[in-house]
Structure formats: C-alpha cells, structure tokens
Amino acid sequence: MVAALAGSVLLGTAAGTAQPAGYLPPVVPTEWAPPQADHLGAVLYMKDHPGAAPRGVNDFGCIPDAAHPRPVILAHGTDASAYTDWSAIGPRLVDEGFCVFALDYGGKPGATSFGTEDIVLSAHQFAAFVDRVQAATRAPRVDLVGFSQGANMTRYYINKLGGAPAVGTWVGLASPTYGGVMYGLAPVAQQIPGALTVAEKTISVAAVQQAQGSPFMLELNAGGDTVPGVRYVTVGSRVDEMIQPFGNIALRGQGVENIVIQDRCPEDLTGHFHMVYDPFVAQLVLEVLDPDRAPAPVCLPVALGTGIPQVIIGGNI
C-alpha cells in the first residue's frame, strides 16, 4: 500500500467520498511525446523523458464538440504509466476529435512506474482526476477506457465510489473482471501462509489484489458487476497471457457487451501484453466510443506472443 501520509488527506470528490489515509494525488504528465510502436519503445523514451504524455493528451484547454461531447479518460495497467500504455491509442483518439486525458496513478512518491499500489487508493486518485477533467471541460459526463488493472480500478470508481453519474461509457481492455489464476500460481500462493505478503513486496500490492478470489476482487464484484446508467464494454482475447480462465474477462449481467478479438478477427492473436499496441484493438475502441463515425476495423494477422519480449525487457531496464 502507498506509504501513509501524516494524517488523512480530505479532498471531496464528485463521487461523494473523502480521500482515505494514505492517499496521494495522481501524477498528471504533460510533456507530449511521439507515438511508439510497442511497450519497449515507450519505456526507453520515458527513461530520458519521465514526464512523457501521449501526444495531444491532457490538454486542459480542450473543449468537447458536439460530435464528441464526452472527454475520454484513459487508465493504464500495472507497473506502467499513461505514456507506456497509451502512446499509440491516445493520439489516435485525439486525431479523431476527442478531448483525451490520462493520469499516472497508484505510484509511490517519486515513482517512475505506476499502478503498483492499493487499487482502492488508486480509485480515489482517479475520482479526483475525473473531477478535474469535468471542471476544465465543463462536460457533465466522461467516457473511460481502462487497460488491465485500469479496467478494474475505474470500475471500482464507478461501482463502489459512486462515480456512475459522471460516466457514459466504460471500456475495459483485457479486463481482469474476475481476476486471474496467473498460470495456476495464485491459488497455490493463497493457501501458503505468508506467501501473499512476500508477493506484495516482490511484485506489487496491486498485482496480488487482482488474483482470482482476492478480497479486492470479491469486494469489486459483490452486488453485481455493473450499476445502472453506465454502458459497459469489454474487449478481450482468447489467448490472454495473464487472465485465465478466459471467461474471467467478461462482465456478467444485463446491458453489457463483451467483444472477443478473435470473434471479429480470427487471425489476430494479440494477447494481454500487446493489447494497447494492436491497431485492430485501437479501431475497436474507436468503434465503441464513436459508433456513428468510426470506420469498420481492418483485420490483420498478429502472431501469438507478440509484445511479450518487449514487456519483459522493458520491465528490466
């Protein structure tokens, strides 16, 4: 969990909750940087430009137009940043006429990689950021796109912190909706005393929270996957390397849409790690957010395992 600050930080949000002890304000990157072809390229760029933001993202002077009335807020995944996960999709949405925003959430003080700390605290950070975006754009509602942990974190904001009135459409890419067994390791670790504490210290608190059956996952889904008033859409892959079983990605309940990449493009074997750099996925996001104007996504082959080496190397440099 984020190191506790001296005393509680009390900051009211539109979700109607005060920030809990341990809350830290989110980092909002503003140094526009070029799109990258993959995660590794973004990580390498950030080593020399730690304040990097996807080109065109976090322009607080952007005013939504009639064609795109709701700003889009992007939420990155675990051990990542706004730039490493959204350097490609963010500029694409900006070029299509959206006001687009993204924060670096869930980091320790001085962190250069984010999404590692308590997801509940991250959801409070996100709530404050939504307030800021709405104040700047004067938009009554926003659309959210979360990747991996970003999907669960933003859904916690909507479902548990009262954020639903501020949200039109929620999109979860590779959403760990019911958590993952992480190649069978999570259930084993959950049975060994002290193993999860070790995992929190060696991997991250947020990673452990996303295991199938964890207290966080049970709390997130208690009372139903969705709340009224929000359109929910997931985009998942049958060959996701992190979320098994595959069915754990899909939301359950009325009024949700679960898109499977391979149902739309069988030769696209994008998994978890390449999801936010797959052009077909970017086109699916645009189709969900702008169904009246978005062109039909173009299906192209993507090899199984694409993106895995880049993520491994990027996490060790």
Secondary structure, 3 states (H helix, E strand, C coil): CCCCCCCCCCCCCCCCCCCCCCCCCCECCCEEECCCCCHHHHHHHHHHCCCEEECCCCCCCCCCCCCCCCCEEEECCCCECHHHHHCCHHHHHHHCCCCEEECECCCCCCCCCECCCCHHHHHHHHHHHHHHHHHHHCCCCEEEEEECHHHHHHHHHHHHCCCHHHEEEEEEECCCCCCECCCCHHHHHHHCCCHHHHHHHHCCHHHHHCECCCHHHHHHHCCCCCCCCCEEEEEECCCCCCCCCHHHCCCCCCCEEEEEHHHHCCCECCCCCCHHHCHHHHHHHHHHHCCCCCCCCCCCCECCCCCHHHHHHHCCC
